[in-house]
Amino acid sequence: MIKDLVHDPMFLGIKSNPAAKEDILVGQDLADTLIAHRETCVGMAANMIGVTKCVIAFFDNGRCVVMYNPEIVQKSGEFHTEESCLSLLGGPRPVTRYKNIRVKFQDKTFVWKTSSFTGFTAQIIQHEIDHCNGILI
């Protein structure tokens, strides 16, 4: 179900709680909402739709991917860039990111997996994991 976006920086600054199997629909709502905003957004975290659970969704080569409890376990290739956020007003803000990341996460069946990402997809994932940790750019 497509959800309304949250723009309150106080709420968005709250660290998310771990997701559990009963939060499976949060991932579906997040994916539905991201797809509805695909013209202006490439990734979302659950707190952006009002849920303080550690769930992210992002586009990877045109496919919407949902991760539960993602954690960056390896990173390399530090670079500085600017990013905007659909939930925050104002223009792009400076941020430090990494070109290559390895992420441990649970899939929609809550099986733990580890995958590597590079480039823009890695950047999106880092932004959304920051949201889960209550970090606003």
C-alpha positions in Angstrom: 0.0 0.0 0.0 1.3 3.5 -0.9 1.9 5.5 2.3 2.3 9.2 3.0 5.8 10.5 3.4 7.1 11.8 6.7 8.9 15.1 6.6 9.4 15.7 10.4 13.2 15.8 11.1 12.6 14.9 14.8 10.8 11.7 13.8 13.3 10.9 11.1 16.1 11.4 13.6 14.9 8.4 15.7 17.0 5.3 15.3 14.9 2.4 14.0 14.3 -0.8 15.8 15.2 -4.2 14.3 12.6 -5.6 11.9 11.0 -9.0 12.6 9.0 -11.4 10.5 5.8 -9.7 11.5 7.1 -6.5 9.8 7.1 -8.2 6.3 4.3 -5.9 5.2 6.4 -2.8 6.1 8.7 -3.9 3.3 5.8 -4.2 0.8 4.4 -0.8 1.8 7.9 0.7 1.4 8.4 -0.9 -2.0 4.9 0.3 -3.1 5.6 3.8 -1.9 9.1 3.9 -3.6 7.6 2.7 -6.9 5.0 5.4 -6.7 7.7 8.0 -6.3 10.2 6.5 -8.8 10.3 9.7 -10.8 11.9 11.6 -7.9 13.3 9.0 -5.6 15.7 6.0 -5.8 15.5 4.7 -2.3 13.5 4.8 1.0 13.8 3.7 4.6 10.7 2.7 6.7 10.9 5.8 8.8 10.1 7.8 5.7 6.7 6.2 5.8 6.2 6.6 9.5 7.5 3.2 10.7 10.6 3.0 13.0 11.8 -0.4 11.8 15.0 -1.1 10.1 13.8 -1.8 6.5 15.0 -0.2 3.3 13.9 -0.3 -0.3 15.9 0.9 -3.3 16.2 0.5 -7.1 19.0 -1.7 -8.4 19.2 -1.7 -12.2 15.4 -0.9 -12.4 14.4 -3.6 -9.9 13.0 -2.7 -6.5 15.0 -4.5 -3.7 13.8 -4.6 -0.1 16.3 -5.4 2.8 15.5 -6.0 6.4 18.0 -5.1 9.1 20.8 -4.1 6.6 24.3 -3.5 8.0 27.4 -2.4 6.1 30.1 -4.9 7.0 32.8 -3.7 4.6 33.4 -0.4 2.7 36.2 1.0 0.5 36.8 3.9 -1.9 35.8 6.9 0.2 34.5 9.9 -1.8 32.7 13.2 -1.1 29.5 14.1 -2.8 26.1 15.9 -2.3 22.8 14.3 -1.8 19.1 15.3 -1.5 16.4 13.6 0.3 12.7 13.3 -0.5 11.8 13.6 3.2 13.9 16.7 3.8 13.4 20.2 2.5 16.2 22.2 0.9 18.8 21.4 -1.6 21.6 18.9 -1.8 23.9 18.5 1.3 27.5 17.4 1.5 28.1 13.8 2.6 30.9 11.2 2.6 30.2 7.9 1.0 32.0 4.8 -0.2 32.2 3.4 -3.8 32.2 -0.2 -2.7 30.2 -1.8 0.2 29.3 -5.2 1.4 26.0 -5.5 3.2 24.6 -8.1 5.5 20.8 -8.2 5.5 17.7 -10.3 5.8 15.6 -10.9 2.7 11.8 -11.2 2.6 11.9 -14.7 4.0 14.2 -13.3 6.8 17.1 -15.4 5.7 20.5 -13.7 6.3 22.4 -12.9 3.1 25.5 -10.9 2.3 25.9 -9.0 -1.0 28.4 -6.5 -2.5 27.3 -3.3 -4.2 29.2 -0.6 -6.1 28.7 2.9 -7.5 25.3 4.6 -7.3 23.5 1.6 -5.9 26.1 1.5 -3.0 25.5 5.2 -2.4 21.7 4.8 -2.3 22.0 1.9 0.3 24.3 4.0 2.5 21.8 6.9 2.5 19.0 4.6 3.5 21.0 2.8 6.2 21.8 6.2 7.6 18.0 6.8 7.8 17.6 3.6 9.8 20.3 4.9 12.2 18.6 8.2 12.6 21.3 10.0 10.6 19.9 12.8 8.4 22.1 14.3 5.7 
